[in-house]
Amino acid sequence: MNRFWIWIGVRLAVALLIVGFVFSFLMPGSGEREFQKTLDAMKQVHSFRAVYLANPGTQMNDLLWEVDCNREIVHQQAHYVDTSTNPPGEMTHEELRVGHLWYTRQNDGQWKQTGFSYQGGSPKWYCGKIAEGSDSSILPNIAKMIKRGIIEKGDKKTINGVPCRVWSVASRNGTANLEHATLCIGVEDHLPYEMTVDWQHSRTSYSDYNVPIQFADLPDASVQPANATGGSN
């Protein structure tokens, strides 16, 4: 009789182990679950700032993005330096997209309308990508990290006064090599506050989520409602 119950107990233990293995295999890990929370939180973002610093090889890249979806405004400042030449090559560029209008900062500091931004470059396009959880090229591509990344949990730290947890992500880049990145996700709001990418030698910081962006100056023609796209200018 004792052997019978021992045999039943062993079979039950093995069955529980198999069920546990299958369950853990099918269910997403803690990293994937946390990143899904981040993806959902990002869909609710209507304004933010992003500062991108990178030093790939002999280049030094410094970019600022300011996005205000409520007013359909996307502002970008870029500063590029190439140290492979003597003296180093340097270029600055600043552009502003307001509704369907596209402006470029001139050497005299004035804005000049240089075109129209519709699909593929308008504020509505960027904000639409963010709202649907697709790659906006500004915020981290969380959906891709969930699908292709190996996500590992790290320590907590503070970015600009916000406590966040660091997650390491290794993902395929189309070759046999792995891309390595880190992402610091807000402990309370699940939003990204810092991202580093090894092959780009880059660091991007994110701030001012859903806070009205104060722009230093806007072109006179852009004071019209951002969704007033009727007529041509």
C-alpha positions in Angstrom: 0.0 0.0 0.0 2.8 2.4 0.9 4.5 1.8 -2.5 1.2 2.5 -4.2 0.9 5.9 -2.6 4.6 6.7 -3.2 4.1 5.8 -6.9 1.0 8.1 -7.0 3.0 10.9 -5.4 5.9 10.6 -7.8 3.6 10.7 -10.8 1.7 13.7 -9.4 5.0 15.5 -8.8 6.2 14.8 -12.4 2.8 16.0 -13.8 3.1 19.2 -11.8 6.6 19.8 -13.0 5.5 19.3 -16.6 2.5 21.7 -16.2 4.8 24.3 -14.6 7.3 24.0 -17.4 4.6 24.4 -20.1 3.0 27.3 -18.3 6.3 29.1 -17.9 7.2 28.5 -21.5 3.9 29.8 -22.8 3.5 32.8 -20.5 5.6 35.9 -21.0 8.4 36.6 -18.5 8.5 39.5 -16.1 10.5 41.6 -18.6 7.9 41.1 -21.4 5.1 41.9 -19.0 6.8 45.1 -17.8 7.5 46.2 -21.3 3.9 45.6 -22.3 2.9 47.9 -19.5 5.4 50.4 -20.9 3.9 50.0 -24.4 0.4 50.6 -23.0 1.6 53.7 -21.0 3.4 55.2 -24.1 0.1 55.0 -26.0 -1.3 57.6 -23.6 1.6 60.1 -24.1 0.6 63.4 -25.7 3.8 65.5 -25.1 7.4 64.9 -24.1 11.1 65.8 -24.7 13.9 63.6 -25.9 17.6 64.4 -25.8 19.8 62.1 -27.9 23.6 62.0 -27.5 25.8 59.7 -29.6 29.5 59.2 -30.4 29.7 56.6 -33.2 33.3 56.5 -34.4 34.5 60.0 -35.3 31.1 61.6 -35.1 29.4 63.4 -32.2 25.6 63.8 -32.6 23.4 65.9 -30.3 19.7 66.0 -31.0 16.7 67.5 -29.2 13.1 66.4 -29.9 10.1 68.3 -28.5 6.7 66.8 -29.3 3.3 68.3 -28.5 0.5 66.1 -30.0 -2.3 68.3 -28.5 -1.1 71.2 -30.7 0.4 69.0 -33.5 3.9 70.4 -33.1 7.2 68.6 -33.5 10.4 70.5 -33.0 13.9 69.2 -33.7 17.3 70.7 -33.1 20.4 68.8 -34.3 24.1 69.4 -33.9 26.6 67.2 -35.8 30.4 67.2 -35.4 32.9 65.1 -37.5 36.3 64.9 -35.8 37.9 63.0 -38.7 38.8 66.3 -40.4 41.0 69.2 -39.3 39.4 71.4 -38.3 36.4 69.2 -37.4 33.4 69.5 -39.6 30.3 70.9 -37.9 26.7 71.3 -38.9 23.5 72.5 -37.1 20.0 72.2 -38.2 16.6 73.2 -36.6 13.2 72.4 -38.0 9.6 72.8 -36.8 6.5 71.0 -38.0 3.2 72.6 -37.1 0.1 70.9 -38.3 0.8 70.5 -42.1 3.4 73.2 -42.3 7.2 72.6 -42.2 9.6 75.4 -41.2 13.4 75.6 -41.1 15.5 78.0 -38.9 17.6 80.4 -41.1 21.0 81.8 -40.3 19.4 85.1 -39.2 17.4 83.2 -36.6 14.1 83.6 -38.4 11.8 80.7 -39.4 11.1 80.1 -43.1 8.4 77.8 -44.4 10.2 75.2 -46.5 7.4 72.8 -47.3 4.5 70.8 -46.1 4.5 67.8 -43.8 1.8 65.3 -44.5 2.1 61.5 -44.2 5.5 60.2 -43.1 6.7 63.4 -41.4 3.8 65.4 -40.0 3.1 65.7 -36.3 -0.1 63.7 -36.8 2.0 60.9 -38.3 4.4 60.8 -35.3 1.6 61.1 -32.8 -0.4 58.4 -34.6 2.5 56.0 -34.4 2.9 56.7 -30.7 -0.8 56.2 -30.0 -0.9 52.9 -31.8 2.3 51.6 -30.2 4.3 51.5 -33.5 7.8 52.7 -34.0 7.9 56.5 -34.1 11.7 56.7 -34.3 11.7 59.0 -31.3 10.4 56.9 -28.4 11.9 53.4 -27.9 10.6 50.7 -30.1 9.1 48.7 -27.3 7.0 46.4 -29.5 10.2 45.2 -31.3 11.9 44.6 -28.0 9.0 42.5 -26.7 9.0 40.4 -29.9 12.7 39.9 -30.5 14.5 40.9 -27.3 16.0 38.9 -24.5 15.0 41.1 -21.5 16.8 41.0 -18.1 15.9 42.9 -15.0 18.5 45.2 -13.4 18.9 47.6 -10.5 16.9 50.7 -9.7 18.3 54.3 -10.2 17.0 57.8 -10.5 16.9 59.8 -13.7 16.1 63.6 -13.3 14.5 62.9 -10.0 12.3 60.0 -11.3 13.0 56.5 -9.8 13.2 53.9 -12.6 14.4 50.3 -13.0 17.1 49.4 -15.6 16.3 46.6 -18.0 18.9 45.0 -20.3 17.7 44.0 -23.8 19.6 41.9 -26.3 18.0 41.5 -29.7 18.9 40.4 -33.2 19.9 43.1 -35.8 19.4 41.0 -38.9 22.8 39.4 -38.6 24.3 36.7 -36.3 25.2 39.5 -33.9 23.2 40.8 -31.0 22.4 44.4 -30.3 22.6 45.4 -26.6 20.5 48.2 -25.1 19.4 49.3 -21.7 16.1 50.9 -20.8 15.3 52.6 -17.5 11.5 52.4 -16.9 9.7 54.5 -14.4 8.7 52.5 -11.3 5.3 54.2 -11.0 4.3 55.2 -14.5 6.1 52.5 -16.5 7.4 55.1 -19.0 10.9 55.1 -20.4 13.3 57.7 -19.0 16.6 56.6 -20.4 17.9 54.3 -23.2 21.4 53.4 -24.2 22.4 51.5 -27.3 25.9 50.0 -27.5 26.5 49.9 -31.2 25.5 53.6 -31.5 27.4 54.6 -28.4 24.3 56.6 -27.6 22.2 57.7 -24.6 18.7 59.1 -24.9 16.9 60.7 -22.0 13.1 61.3 -21.9 11.3 63.9 -19.8 8.2 66.2 -19.5 5.6 63.5 -20.3 2.2 65.0 -20.8 3.4 68.4 -19.7 2.6 71.4 -22.0 5.8 72.1 -24.0 6.8 75.8 -23.8 8.4 76.7 -27.2 10.7 79.7 -27.3 9.1 81.1 -30.5 6.8 80.0 -33.2 6.3 81.3 -36.7 3.5 83.8 -37.1 1.7 81.7 -39.6 1.6 78.8 -37.1 -0.6 80.4 -34.6 -3.7 79.1 -36.4 -5.2 75.9 -34.9 -3.0 73.0 -35.8 -5.9 71.0 -37.2 -7.0 73.8 -39.6 -5.5 72.3 -42.8 -8.0 73.9 -45.2 -6.5 76.0 -47.9 -3.0 76.3 -49.1 -0.2 78.6 -48.0 
